[in-house]
Amino acid sequence: MRLAGKVALISGGARGMGAAEARLFAQEGARIVIGDILEGEGAAVAAGIGAKGGEAVFVRLDVTSESDWERAVATAERRFGKLDVLVNNAGIGGAGRLEDTTEADWDRVMDVNAKGVFLGTKAAIPALRRAGGGSIVNISSQLGLVGMDDSSPQYQASKGAVRLLTKLTAVQYAREHIRVNSVHPGPVVTPMTERRRADPEVYKRMVSRIPLGRYGEPDEVAYGVLYLASDEAAFVTGSELVIDGGWTAQ
């Protein structure tokens, strides 16, 4: 039980990588607060965890809303007595070249992917402090590290922002025993990538860039997040865990 006795809040936990993280954390002994705007799917993930003997609760969480974040953190403390781990997992994609990107396109992705991480971190730090420390894991992307010719500027900028915000937060709060790290997945089989995976040409092009020759699976990312959330990573902060099938090694 690598997370025995810990309480974790996972944004975007209703499906994809977030749901995989929630299930794995529960399997490893954590009590889980699942936050998402997808109420039916999020409640189903929580119910599934409960059916297997775990403890989980769903809260509606729009990560661009400071009051939603405050309510989610308060739910963790009220329901389970504390908060030890925050996973800023929620995110959305984007499309289009820079000149084709509208201000609204830019703002929408930056609000969810960058502002959402800022607001979640801000809301969680007082609770982590009350718990005597803890771990924040921010889900960035391999495209928060390197450029890509057919990605969108708003997506790449948002994921790069997550990387640097992670490092700043790690340095500012290390003395309070709050660790902060980023995870950088490559292409993963999730609902967010479904449309691009369904296009044979796009799929072939994406796989050609991955030395391991395939998309990753949500559980393969979740195990990395589990490590950073656990006490096994007690001396790890401000770091980047890249889980990309070799994309950035080239």
N, C-alpha and C positions, 0 to 999 in steps of 0.2 A: 504494500500500500504506500505508494510514493507521495501521496498527498493526504494521508490520514490526518484528520483533525482540521484540515484547511477549508476555507470558504472562498469560492471563486465566483466572480462576475464576468460573464462572457457576452460581449456585444455581438450582434449578428449571429446569435446562436441557434436560430431556427432551422438552418439548413447548411449544406456545404461544409466547409472547414469548421465553422463555428459549432455545428451540431456534432461533428466528429470530436472536436475538443471537449465539448460538454460530456459526451458519453464516456470518453476515455478518462477524463478527470473524475467522474463519478465512480468508474470502475476502480480507480486508484485511491478511492476513499474520500474525495472532496464532496462537500455540499455545494450545490450549484445554483446560481441565479442566472437565468437565461434572459437576455434582453434582445428585443427585436421589434420591428414594426409588423412582422408577419405573425399575427396573434394565433391563428389556428395551428400553423406549423410549429411555432414555438411552444405552445401548450402541449402539443403532441410529443415533442422531444422530452419535455419535462415529465409527462406522464409515462413515457417509455422508460425513463431512468427510474422512476418510482416503481414501476412494475418489476424491475430487476433488483429491487431492494435498496436503491440509492435514494438520495434526497435532492430534489430540485424543485424550483419554483420559477414560473415565467412572469416577467414584467414587460409591459409595453415600453419600448425604448426607441425614441427617435434620437439618434446620436447628435443631431444638430440642435437639440433642445437642452439647455442647461438645467431646467427644472425636471425634465425626464431623467437626466443623469442623477440629480440629487435624490430623486425618488427611488431609483434603482439601488443606489448605495444604501439608502435608509432601509430598504427592504432587506438587503443582506444582513445589516446589523440587527434589525428588529426580528427577523425570522431565525437567523442562525447565530446571532450574538457578536459578529465581527466580520471583517473582510480582510483576507490575506493575499488574494490574487486578483488582478484585473487583466483580462485579455481584451485589448482593443482590436477586435476582429472584423467588425462591420466595415464594408467597403463596397463601392460600385465602380464600374468601368466607364470608359469613354471611347469615342471614336472620332476620326477625322484628323486631317492635317492642320497645322497651326493656323494658316490663313482661312480655313473653313470653320474654325471654332468660334462660336458666339460667346459673348460675355456670360449669357445664361448657362451655356454648356460648362464653361470654366467654373463658374460659381457653384453650380450644383455638385460637381465632383469634388472640388476643394472643400466645400462645406461638410460633406459626409466623410471624406477620407482624411482630411487634415484637421479641420476644426473639430470633427467628432472625436479624434484622438486627444486633442487639447482639452476639450470639455470633460471627457471621461477621466483623463489623468488628474485634472484639477479637482473633480468631485471625489475621486478615490483617495487622494493623498491624505486628507485628514483621517479617514477611516483606517488606512494602513498605519498611520502614525499611532492611532489609538490601539491598534493590535500589536504594536511593538516593532513594526516593519513588515515587509512583504515584497511581492514581485509584481511588476507590470510588464506584460509582453505585448508589444505593438506589432501587428501584422502589416508589413510593408510589401515589398515585391522585389523580384530580381530587377524589375524596371525602376526601382528606386535606387539602383546602383549603376546601371548602364543604359544607354540610349537604344532606341529601336526605331527603324525607319517607318513602320506602319502602326505605331502606337499613337495615342493621343497626347497632346501636350499637357492637358489638365490631369490625366491619370499619372503620367510620369512625374510631373511637378508635385502632385499630392503625395506620392509614395516617397519621393526624395525628401519632402518636408517631414514625413513621419520618421525617417532615418535620423535626421539631425535633431528633431525634437526629442527623440529617444536619448540621444547622447547628452543634450543639455539637461534633461530631467535626471538622468543617471548621476551626473556630476553634482547637481544641486542637492540631491536627496540621499546620496550615499551615506552620509554621516548619521542619517536617521534609519539606516538599515532597510532602505527601500531600493530595491534593485530594478533597473529598467533596461530591457533589451529589445531588439527588433528581430523579426523573422522575415526572411525574404524568399518566399516560394516562387518557383517558376510556374509554368502552366500546369494547372491542376484540374482534374475532372470534377467540376462543380456546376451548379446551375448558371453561374455568372459566365462561364466559358462555353456554355452549350451551343449558342448560336454560331460562334466561330468554329467550334469543332464540327458542326453539321455541314460546313462548307468544305468539300474535299480539297480544294486548292489551298485554302487557308490552313486547314489541318495539316496537309503535307508540308507546307512552308514552315509552320510552327515546329513540327516534329523534327524537321531537318536541322533546326537550330539547337536541338537538345542531344548532347552526346549519348545519353542513355537511351535515346530513341523512342521515348514515349512521354505522355503526360504523367504527372504525379497523381497520387491518390490522396484524398483528404486525411486519412489516417497517418500517412507518411509525414505530413506537416504537423499533425496533432502530437505525434511523439516528440518532435522537437520543441513544441510549445510546452509540453509536459515537463521536459527536462528543465527548461528555463523557469518554470513555475515552482519547481520542487527545490528542496534544500540541497539537492545534489549540485545545484548551480550557485551555491552560497557565495562563491568568489567571482561570479560572473555578472558584470554590469556594464552598460554602455556598449555592448557587443552586438554584432550582426551574425545571425545564424542563417546561412544560405542553404536552401533546400530546393535546388533548381535543376537537378539532373545533369549538371555540368555546364549549363548555359553561360555563366559568367566566367568560366575557366578558360574560355577561348579568346 
